């Protein structure tokens, strides 16, 4: 079942952000995981890499396609979900918790002002 937790922010490239102070936990939404089908591989950046808002930070592969992953905000990667290397299916089973991708010390919370609420994201994906 597709879910969109209200406490998260969402962007048009189908990533979510969970803010924990000035740390952003980033992954793909349940809609994106559902559209991809069974995830078979996730390529993530290294800790310490810096990215700008909307810059490509990785790649996700599934039985259906290969897609780029984009930053919903600028910042420095401080943690990577290493479990996805051996268990990429976590993205399908629990994208918001066990299937998170990276944690980023964000440059500016203001960049997330343009991100959508859960309700706005639901409307966006129906269009």
Secondary structure, DSSP 8 states (H G I E B T S, - for coil): -----TTSEE-TTSEEEEEETTEEEEEE-HHHHHHH-SEEEEE---TT-EE-TT-EEEEEEESS-EEEEE-SS-EEEEEE-THHHH-TTHHHH-TTTTT--EEEEES-GGGGGGSB-HHHHHHHHH-
